[in-house]
Amino acid sequence: MAPHHHHEHTGNSLVAAARDALTDKDEQWTTMRAAVFEELAAADRPASAYDIADLLSARLGKRVAPNSVYRILDLFVRTNLANRIESANAYLANAHPGCRHDCIFLICDKCGQAVHLDDDRLTGALRDAGQAAGFADVRPVVELRGLCDSCVASHSSTGEV
């Protein structure tokens, strides 16, 4: 299997695709779910439930509890509207909502940027190994940590190691 590609949604198109994917699963697209998704989609790096709760509290002028945000984020992960970065306890909006696939994340240790990529050859081998060990419905999530190009360039220009 080779890498596969999807139409990557952004901005209003991403929010509309997420709404459609969620309602297609017979879930409601409530005002609070929309607000959480909009904040998640606007983030330039993985965001925690606390980050989103703080942003929403400021935007709405009333306290939004992180527990409420966690419940919504869990729903988004279950319905493939978001991905969870386990090592950072943070979330990324899925740029192709509703598409179930395996995930490989490259996470920068310095700036926190996360890049998602698909490679069915790698994740297929992991899925096959899980199934051979007796697990069903195996869905690999792989996280690779290192430095992004921008941070490597800034390290090089400052002489940092």
C-alpha positions in Angstrom: 0.0 0.0 0.0 1.2 3.5 -0.8 0.5 6.8 0.9 -3.0 8.1 0.2 -4.2 11.6 -0.1 -7.4 13.5 0.9 -8.9 16.8 0.1 -7.6 19.0 2.9 -10.2 21.4 4.2 -9.4 24.7 5.8 -11.3 27.6 7.3 -15.1 27.6 6.8 -14.8 24.6 4.5 -13.3 22.6 7.3 -16.0 23.7 9.8 -18.7 22.8 7.3 -17.1 19.4 6.5 -16.9 18.7 10.3 -20.5 19.6 10.8 -21.6 17.4 7.9 -19.5 14.5 9.1 -20.9 14.8 12.7 -24.5 15.1 11.6 -24.1 12.1 9.2 -23.3 10.1 12.3 -26.6 11.2 13.9 -24.9 13.5 16.3 -26.0 17.1 16.9 -23.8 20.1 15.8 -24.6 22.3 18.9 -23.4 25.8 19.4 -20.8 24.7 21.9 -19.5 21.8 19.7 -19.2 24.3 16.8 -17.3 26.8 19.1 -14.9 24.1 20.3 -14.3 22.9 16.7 -13.7 26.4 15.5 -11.1 27.0 18.2 -9.4 23.7 17.5 -9.4 24.3 13.7 -7.9 27.8 14.2 -5.0 26.5 16.4 -1.6 26.5 14.6 -0.4 23.5 16.8 -2.0 20.9 19.0 -4.3 22.4 21.6 -5.3 21.0 25.0 -8.8 21.1 26.4 -7.6 23.7 28.9 -6.2 25.9 26.0 -9.6 25.7 24.2 -11.6 26.3 27.5 -9.5 29.4 28.1 -10.0 30.7 24.6 -13.7 30.0 24.7 -14.1 31.6 28.1 -12.4 34.8 26.8 -14.5 34.8 23.6 -17.8 34.1 25.2 -17.3 36.2 28.3 -18.2 33.3 30.6 -16.3 30.4 32.1 -16.2 27.3 30.0 -15.2 24.2 32.0 -12.4 22.1 30.6 -14.4 18.9 31.5 -17.1 20.0 29.0 -14.4 20.6 26.3 -12.9 17.2 27.0 -16.2 15.5 26.4 -16.6 17.3 23.1 -13.1 16.5 22.1 -13.6 12.8 22.9 -16.7 12.9 20.6 -14.6 14.5 17.9 -11.9 11.9 18.2 -14.5 9.0 18.1 -16.1 10.6 15.0 -12.8 11.4 13.2 -13.2 15.1 13.4 -10.1 15.4 15.5 -6.9 13.5 16.3 -5.4 13.2 19.8 -1.7 13.7 20.2 -1.2 11.2 23.1 2.3 12.4 24.1 1.2 16.0 24.5 -2.4 15.3 25.7 -3.5 17.7 23.0 -5.7 17.6 19.9 -5.6 18.6 16.2 -8.5 19.2 13.9 -8.7 16.5 11.2 -8.4 18.3 7.9 -10.5 15.6 6.2 -13.3 15.1 8.8 -15.0 11.8 8.9 -12.3 9.9 7.2 -11.1 7.0 9.3 -7.5 6.2 8.7 -4.2 5.5 10.5 -2.2 8.4 11.7 1.5 9.2 11.8 2.3 12.5 13.6 5.7 14.3 13.4 5.9 16.5 16.5 8.5 19.2 17.1 10.1 19.1 20.6 10.9 22.8 20.5 7.9 24.6 19.1 5.2 22.0 19.5 4.1 22.0 15.8 2.6 18.7 14.7 2.4 17.5 11.1 0.1 14.6 10.1 0.9 12.3 7.3 -0.5 9.1 5.9 1.7 6.1 4.9 -0.4 2.9 4.5 2.8 0.8 4.1 4.0 1.5 7.6 0.7 1.6 9.4 -0.5 -1.5 7.4 2.4 -3.5 8.8 1.5 -2.3 12.3 -2.1 -3.2 11.8 -1.2 -6.7 10.5 1.1 -7.3 13.6 -1.7 -6.3 15.9 -4.2 -8.6 14.2 -1.7 -11.4 14.2 -1.5 -10.9 18.0 -5.2 -11.4 18.2 -6.5 -7.8 18.3 -9.4 -6.7 16.2 -10.2 -3.3 14.8 -6.5 -2.2 15.1 -5.9 1.4 14.2 -2.3 2.5 14.6 -1.4 6.0 15.9 2.3 6.7 15.5 4.1 9.7 17.0 7.6 10.7 16.0 9.3 13.4 17.9 12.2 15.6 16.7 12.8 19.1 15.4 10.9 20.7 12.5 12.7 22.5 9.7 12.1 25.9 11.2 13.6 24.9 14.5 16.5 23.2 12.9 17.2 26.4 10.9 17.0 28.5 14.0 19.4 26.1 15.9 21.8 26.3 13.0 21.8 30.1 12.9 22.2 30.5 16.6 24.8 27.8 17.0 22.6 25.9 19.5 22.8 22.1 19.6 
